[in-house]
């Protein structure tokens, strides 16, 4: 009875917290101006979104065409013509009437001027747009005076829309709103210039500079390290290289699960920092409402957020998870290695290979620019010709193969190679989290692989699965999210396992409700395949389908809540030790709970439609994936570092790292809820000037959050060289990995251990 009352009080407090924790702000139903900050007063296009088209008719967006010479001479004046086609006026044309079409045009160089009353140049502005009379046309002419140099390239950025004033009936084929819109960039080279992708002057783009910069830093460090050893130890270059080859050769050829696990972890964190730098480029672009090319061009921005999301999910979070699983699962179940060591090695080497292929787009005219979700028709339509997207697809296929091979290996190992006494219900919760995760991988990755193969066929052979006549762009969303939503749990369930291990150890008692924790993880895994449709509430899906998805999405909060309450109960009944791993674990519970509450908000159909593709969604999944997954595995590094290296990490540096990370993370990502509620859309390279101060606040703390992670990097290197010796079990841990030496021997265990049940042994002794 007392336990039931406590649970009821806990649920009530959670509801009160959920109500009070929801961020507030003024909504803007019309959305945020997507062009440039000074265009709010512009007639026509400044109020229209960019790039999607009417959700009811995504293949019928406005088509833009700019008629211009093949090149220009410096200082000459040219008359250019812009015309549009498509949109609702092609479906239900009006011979006479208002709102036939509209545009806004800006040039990166030169001077734009109107030639008649149909085109307007606002005072003190550099762009052109249509007048009230020009809104009734579908073609406009204007003058452009070329810049003083003909060795550059001028980019014309055009936004166009078509509005049918008669489209008022929701049953009308043109749709309820009647708005169709699009954007395009046209490049005009001077006589002595060539058009280059990403930069008008052939310079390196911002993201490409990052890629080249990493290469230069790596080569410089290699030269410095080699030169230092030559001077310090008075060795020849040949002797130094032989020494390094002798050191690196085992890492390149190993099949030892501990070496491969370490490689996974190091590679994952390396990609994490690369993806983080791309994220900081995004935040610097959004420091103020910039126009095209002020820092990143809009095309570069598209590539940056695409590669940021892809890197963080597929090349950072998942490799780190596989790294900890590789290192710990054989130790926790009492096995010497994984079932297929060579397959394990092959699965790892597909990871850096796939990552390099993904990033090859930066050297072929621009990386993939279709978002980490790869939505059709952006990824497969007639305009999706960027070669970087082909590399994105090919790299994803390699990463999917890596994950599939690794999942098979873990499944066989955990079902067939457990030590005597290690039954399924006696495995540590981290091992259970990996077991559920590999089932999710094996059921979802093949679906994503099929979708990628069909997308590659669309792009390579001109097939019509996702774009074109009789195609179905929404099919891609079904295939992607059937994988993509279980993917969220693929990265969060192992984090739950890490939290369970750390909280149990530093509460000095076994985890509360072990059996319910196992069932909760299994239930989350099952439900994850049913709720994927909540990503598609705005696609016009069947109302019954959306209703069922809404209910099951809310239902997933029940097993998740069980886990949170069990962690709290474990700490309540224990003797809590507050050190760095435990501090990060407590921080994870807080941030993940906030992310879970906003997830319930987005599970509601009307609220999701209102917040869809706004920064509210960005805030939600960063609280879940960074505040949940990455915080947990940073805690895991602090916790298992002594086991892996035999050295303790510096505790003072660890506490400083936690404090700065926790504060700057919340300062950076919590205000994103507010800008999202205010109408700021995600994936846009600019925004309304009224949100400048809040975006500057977010960007500053995002940069500080990134810099705080350098403390972690320094602590790892410093502790590896100078840390105190750890001993075999410095934390007095419960699970079998602490039963072997630190670091473990080559075969993990000198003798395969036998797990004994304390209660059964006590009965035998009686």
N, C-alpha and C positions, 0 to 999 in steps of 0.2 A: 504493500500500500504506500509506504514512504517513497519507494523508488518511483512508483507511478506519479505521485505528487511532484517529485523532483523533476521528472521528465516533462510533466505538464507545465510546470513553472518555467523550465528551460525553453520549451516551445513558445510560450507566451512572451518571454523576454526576447527571443529571436525575432518574433513578429514585430515587437515594439522597436527593436533595433533596426529592423529592415525598413520600417516606416520612417524612422527619424534619420537614418543614414542616407536615404535617397537624396542625391544632390538636387538643388533647385535652381531655377533660372528662368528667364523669360523666353518663351518659345517664339520662333519666327516661322510660321507655316509656309511662307513663301520661299524659305531657304536663304542661303547666303549668296551674294553676288559672286559668280565664279570668274569673272574676267579680271578687272583691275579695280583697285580701291576707289578710284575717282569716277567710276562709271555708273554710280547709282542713279544719277539724273539722266543718263543717256536714254534716248528714245528707242525702245524696242528690245535689243538683245541682251542688255545687261541683266535682265531679270531671268534669263533662261539658263538652265544647267548645260553642261558640256559633256558630250561623248556617249550618251546611252540611247537616246531616242525614246519615244513613247514605249512604256513597258508592254502595252498591248500589241504593238506592231514594231518590234525592234528592228526589222529588216527594211523599214520604210523611212529611215531618217533622211534629213536634207542632204543632198549631194551638192558640194561646192565646187565651182570652177572659176579660176582666175586667168583671164587671157592677158598675156604679156609677151614682150620680145624674148628672144633666146638669150640675150645678154644686154648689158647696158654700157653706155659711155659716161664717164664722170661728168656731172653737171648738167646733163641733158634732161629735158622734161618729156615724160611719156604719158600717154593716155591709156589707162588700163581699164578692163571691163570685168566685173564680177557678176556671175549669174548663178542661180540656184535652181534645183529641180528636186522632185520628191516632196514628201510631207503630205499633209491632208489636202492641200490644194490640188495635188495630182489625183487624189481619190475622189474628192467632191469639189471640182474646180468652180470658181465663181467668175463669171464674165465681168461683173462689176461688183465692187464692194471693198471694204477695208481689209487690212491685215493679210495681204497676199504673201508677204515675206519680209524679212529684215536681216540686217547684218551689222557687225562691228568689225573694223579692220585696223590693224596696227602694223607699222613697218619698223624693222630693227635699225634702219638707217635711211637717210633721205627725208624728204618733206612731202607730206600728203596734202592735197588741196581739192576742194569740190570743183566741179565744172558746171553744175546746174542746181536747181532747187530741190532735187531729189536726194542729195547727199549733204550732210551737215558735219561741220567740224566744230565741236564745242570750244568756247573760249579757253585759252591757255591749255588746250589738250593737244595731244599728238596723234590721236586716232580719228577715224571717220566712222560715222554711222548714218542711218537713213533718217530722213525727215518724215513728217506726218504723211506728206504726199508720197514719199519714197517707200512707205510701208505698204503701198498698194501695188508695188512692182516686184518683178522677179529678176531684174537686171539693172545694174547701176554702173555708171562710168565716173572716173575721177582722174586727176593728174597726180603724177609722182615725179618729183625732181630728184634725180640720182645724186648720191653723195659725191664729194670731191675726189674720191679714189675709186678707180675701177678695178682694183686688185682684191676687193672684198666681195662677200656674198650678202645680199639683203634677204631677210626672211619676212614674209608677209603672213601674219597670224590672223585668220578669219573665223568669226563665229557667225553662223547663219541659222535662222529659224523660219518656219512657215506656220502661220496661224490661220485657221479656218473659222471665221466668225460665226458660221452656221452650226458648228459642231457642238451643240448644246445637249443633245439627247444621248444618255449613256449607252443606248443600244445602237447608236450610229457607228458605222465601221471605222470612222475616223477617231473614235475614242471620246471620252468625256471632256478631256482638257483641250484637244485639238492641237497641241503643241508638238512639233517635230523639230529637232535641232541637232546640230553637229558642229565640229570644228575641224580646221585643216590648216596646215602650214605649207606655203609655197616659197621656194627658194629661187632667187634671180641673181646670177653671178655677173660680175663685171667682166669686161673683155679679157682681163689678165688674171682672172680668179677661177677657181674650180670649186664646185659644190662639194662640201665634205659633211658627213653626218656628225651631228652633235656640236659643231662649232663653226661659226661663220668664217673664221680665219684659219681653220685647220688646227686649232689648238686642242689640247687634251681636255675632255670634259671632266667635271668634278669627280664622278665615280671612277673614271678611267685613271685619273691622277692617283686615287687611292690604291688601285690595283698596281700601277707602276711603282707607287711609293713603297708598298709592301715588298715588292721585288728588289728595289734598291736597298732598303733597310736590311733585308735578308742577306744580300750579297755583301754589303758593307760589314755586317756583323761577322760573316764567315771570314772575310779577309782580315778583320781585326783579331779575331780569335786565333786564326792560323798564324798570323804575324807575331802575336803575343807569345805563343808557345815556341816559335822559332827563336825569339830573342831570349825568353826566360829560361828555356831548357837547352839552348844552343844546339838545336837540331836543324837538319836540312829540311827543305820543303818536302822532299821525298819521304823522309822519316816521319814528318808530321802527318802527311796524308796517309801513310801506312797505319799510323796509330789511330787516326780517326776512322779509317776503313775497318780496322779491327773492332772498333767500338760500335760502329753503325751496322755492320754486317748482321749480327744476331737480331737486331730490330727489324731488318728487312726480310729476314728468312724465318723468323720465329713462328712456331705453332703453339707456344705456351699461352694459356688463357690469361695469365697475369700480364705478360708483355703486350698481348693484343688488347687487353682491357685498358692498359696504360696508354697505348697508341690511340684508342678510341677517345679516351677522356681528353688527352692533349689536343687531338685533332678537333674534337667538338668545341673545346674552349677557344681554340684558335679561330674557328669559323664564327664563334659567338662574338669575338671582338671585331672581326671583319664586318659581320652583320650589324654590330652595334655602331661602328663608324658610319655605315650607310644610314642607320637610323639618325645619327647626329647630323648628317647631311640633310636629311629630310627636315629635322627641326631647325637647322640654320636657314633653310629655304623659307620656312614658315615663321621665322623670327619677325618678319614684317610682310605685309601683302605685296610681294614682288610681282613684277611683270615678267613676261617670257624672256629668259636669258639674263636677267639681272644677277642671278647666281647659277641656278640650273635652268636650262631650257625646259619647257613643259615635257618634251620627249624624254630628256634625261631624268626628270623627276619621276615619270612613269617607270622607267627602268630601275630607278633607285628603290622605290617602294616595292617593286616586284622582287628584286634580288634581296632586299632586306627581309621580307616575309619568308621567302623560300629558304634563305640561309638560316634564319633562326629556327624554323620548324624542322626542316629536313637535314640540315648539315650541322646544327649545333645541339638542339634538344635531344634528338633521337640518337646521335652518336654518343653523347654523354651518358644517356640511359644505357645503351649497349655496353659502354665502357665499364660502368659500375657492375652491370649484370655479368659481363665476362669475367671480371676480377673476382666477384663475390659469390656467384651462384655455386660453382664447384666447391668453394670453401664452406658455404653454408649447408650444403647437402652432403658433404663428406666425400666428394668425388675428386679424382686426381686432375681431371681436365674435362672439357666438353666432349660430347660423343664423337664429333667429327672435327678434329683439330685443323686439318688442312682446309676444309670447307670454311671454318671459322676465319682463317687467315685470308682466304679468297674474298669472303664477305667484307672484311675490313678494307682491303685494297680497292674494292669497288667504290668505297666511300670517297677518298680523295680524288680518284679518277673521275667519278661523276661530278664532284664539285668543280674540278678544273674545267670539265666540258661545259657545265652551266655558265661559268665565268668567261668562257671563250667568246661569248657574244660581245664582250667589250672590245674585242680586237677584230670584229667583223662588221662594224657599222653600228653597234649599239646592242646592249644586252636585252633580253626579253623584257617586254613592256606591257604584259597582259595581266599583271597582278599575280600573287602567289596562287590564286584560285584558277587562273587560266580561262576565265569565262569566254565562251563562244557568244557572238561571232567575232569578238575582239581577237581571239587567238586563231581563228580559222577563216575569217571572211576575206573579201577581196582586198581590203586594206591591210591585212595582217601579213605583210611581206617581209618584215624585219628578220634577217637570218639569226639574230640572237634568240628569237623565240624557238627556232628549230633546235638550237643548242640547249635551250631550256627543257624542251621535251626529251631530247636524248639523255641529258643529265639526269632528269627525273626517272627515266627508265632504269638507268644504272643504280640509282639510289634505291629504287623499289626492289631490284634484284638483290641488292645487299641486304635489305631488311628481311626479305623473304628467306634467304639462305640462313641468316642468323636466327630467325624465329624457329625454323625447322630444327636447327641445332639445339636451341634451348629446350624445345618441347621434348625431344628424344632424351636429352640429358636428364631433365627433371623427372620424367616418367620412368626411366630405366636404370639410372645410375645413382640413386640415393643410397647412402650408407645404411648399414643395419640400424634399425630403430628409428630412422628418419621417415616416418609415414607422412602422407600428404598433410594431415592435420597437426603435424608437429614441425612442419617447416616454418622458418621465420617468415614474418609478414612481408618482408622485402622479396623473398623467393616467391611467395604467393602472388604478389603484385606483378612480377615478371611472368609468371605462368599465365595469368589472365591476359596480360598484354600480348603475349605471343599468339594466343588464340585470336585476339582481335586483329592482329597483323595478318594472320593467315587467312582470315575471312574477308578482310577489306582491301589489302594491297592488290590482289589480283583484279579487283574491279577497277581500281585506279589505273592499273597497267593496261587493261583493255581500253579504257578511255583515252590513255595517252597514245596507244597504237592507232586508234581511230582518228585521233587528232593529227597524228603524223601522216596518216593516209590522206586526210583532207588537205594538209599543207603541201604534201609532196606529189600526190597523184591526182589531186583535184576531185576527190570523192566528195559526197554531199551529206555526210552524217550530221554535221553541226551548223552548216551555213549553206545558203543557196536554195533554189526551188525544192520544195517538198522535204527540206531538212528540219531539224528540231534543235534549236540552240539550248532549249531547256533540258534536253537529254543529257548534255554535258553536266549540268548542275546536279541532276539525279545521280549520275555515275560518280561525280567528284565528291559530293557530300555524303554519299553512302560510305565512302572511304574517309572523307575529311572530318566528319564529326567523331567517329570512333578514334580518329587520329588525335583528337583533343584528349581523349581518355587514355590513349596509348602513351602520351607524354605526362599525364597527371597521375595515373595509377602508380607507376614506379616512385613518383615523388611521395605518394601516400605511404608506400612501403618504407622509404627512407625515414619519414617522420615517425612512423611506428617504432622503428629500431631505436632512433635517438631518444624519443620521449620515454620509452620503456627503460632504457639504460640510465638516463639522468633523472628519472623519477624513482629509481631504485626499487622497481617492482615490475612484475610481468604486465603486459598490456591488458587493460580492462576489456573483457568481452572478446577474447581472441576469435571464437567461433563466429560471432556476429560480424566481426571485421572481415573475415574470409567471405562470408555470405554477402556482405555489403559490396565487396569488390567484384564478386561474380555477378551480382545483380546490376551494378553499374555497367559492366561489360555487356550484358544482354540488352539493357535498355538503350545503350548507345547506338544500336543499329536501328532503333525504332524512331528516334527523335531527330534524325538528320534533316527532316523536312522543315524544321524551324528556321533554317537558313533560306527558305524559299517562300516565306509568307507573302512576298510582294510579286510573285511570278504568276498569279492568277490560278494557282492550284485549286483543286476541288475543295470546297469549304469543309466537308466532312474529314478529308485527309488533314487539313490544317488544324481542325478542332482536336482530332486524335493526337496529332503531334504536340499540340499545346499542352494537353493533359499529361502525356508521357514525359515531356520535358520538365514539367513541374514535379512529376513523380520521382525523377532522378535525384531530387533534393533530399528524399527520405534516406536512401543508403548513404549519401554523402554526409547528411546530418548525423547519422549513427556514428560514422567515423570520427567526426569532430567531437561529439559528446563523449565518445570512448577515450579520446586523447585527453580531454579535460578531466574525465573521471580517473584516468591513470595518474595524472598529476595531483589531483585532489587527494587521493589516498596514498601518495608517495612522499618521498623526501627529495624535493627538486633541487638539482645542482645547476646553477646558472653559469654556464660557460659558453664559449662561442657557438658550438653546434646547437646547444639548446636555445640560445637567443635567436639564432636564425630560424629554428623550428617554430618558436613562438611567433616570430614575425610572419612566418609563412601561414600559420593558422589565421592570423588577423587579415592579411592581404587576400588570402584565398577566400575567406568568408565574405569579404566585401565583393570580390569578383563573383562569388556564387549568388549573392543577393541581387546584383545587377543582372545576372543571368536569368533569375526568376522574372525580373522586370521584362527582359527581352523575350521571355517565353510567352508573354501575353500578346496575342495577335494585334490588337489595336495599338499597344505601346510599341511593338516591334515595327509596325508600319510607320509610326511617327519617327522612330529613332533609326530606322534602317539606313545604313551607309552614312551615319553621322559619326562624330568622334566619341559619342557615348559608347558605341560598339568597340571602338579602338581602346577606350579606357577599360571596358569590361574584359576583353581577352588579354590585355597586358597584365591586368591584375591576376588573371588565372594562370597565364603561361610564364610571366616573369616572376610575379609575386608568389605563385604557387610552385611551378616546376623548377625554375632556376634558383630561387631562394633555397628550395629543398636540397638541390644537388650541390650548391655551395656549402650548405650545412653538412652534406655527405662528405665533401672533400675534407673539411675540418675534422670530421668524425673518423674517417677511415684512412686519412693521411698517415697516422702512426703505423697502421697495419701494412700499408703499401711501402713505406720508406724506412720504418724503424725510428723515425724522428717525430718529435712533437712540433706542431705549429705554434708560432709565437702568439700567446694569448692576448697581450695588450694590443698588438696590431689587429688581431681578430675582432676584438670588441670595437675598436675604432672603425674597422671596415663595416661591421654590422650597423653601428650608429649612423655613419654617413650614408650607407646604402639605403637603410630603411627610411630615413628622413627625406633624402633627395628623391627616392622612388615615389613616395606618396605625394611629395610636392610637385613632381613632374606629371604624374598620371591621374591623380584625382581631379584636378581642374579640367581634364579632358571631358569628364562627364558634363561639366557646365557648358563648355563651348559646344558640345554635341547637342545638349538640350536647347541651346540658343540657335541651332540650325546649321552649324558648320559641317559641311560634308567631308567625308574622308576621301583620300586619293586625289584631292585637288591641290594644285601647286600654289594657290593664293586664296584669299578669303576677304570678307568684308572688313573694312578698316576699324569698325567699332569693336572688334575682338583683338586688336593689335596688342594691347597691354597684357591681356591674359595669355596670349600665345607667346609673348616675349618671356613672361614668367615661366611658362612650361618649358620653353627652349633652354633657358638658363639652367633650370634644375635638371633637365635631361642631360646637359653637358656635364654638370657636377656629378650626376649619377654615373655617367661613363667614366669620369676621372676617378671616382671612388673605387672602381674596380682595379685600378692600378695598385692600390694598397694590397688587394688580394694577390695579384701577380707577384709583387715584391715579397709578400709573406711566404708564398710557395717557394720561391728561389732562395730566400734567406734561410727559411727553416730547413730546406733540403741540405744546405751546406753547414748551417750553424745550429740547427735545432737540438734540443736535449734528446737523449736516447729515450725511447718510449717504453721499452719492455714489451713482452708478448701481449699483455692485456691491460693497457693503461686505464681504460674506462671501467673495468670489471664488467665487460659485456656478457650477454647471455648466450649468444649464438655460436655455432661451431667455428666460424672464422677466427675467433679469439682463442681457439684450442691449439692453434699452430703458431710457429714463431713469427716474428715481425722483422723484416718481410718474410713471407712464407718460403720454404725450400722449393727446389725445382719442380718436384712432383706434388707440391702443396702440402701433403701429409707424409711423414715418415712411415706411419702405419694408418690405414683407413680406420677412422674412429667409429665407435659404437655409441649411439645416443641412448641413454638410459632414462627411464621415467622415475623421478624421485619417489613418488607415491608407491609405484609398483615395487621398487627396491626396498622401501621401508616395510611393505607387507611381507616380502620374502624373508627379511631379516627377523621378523617376528615369528 
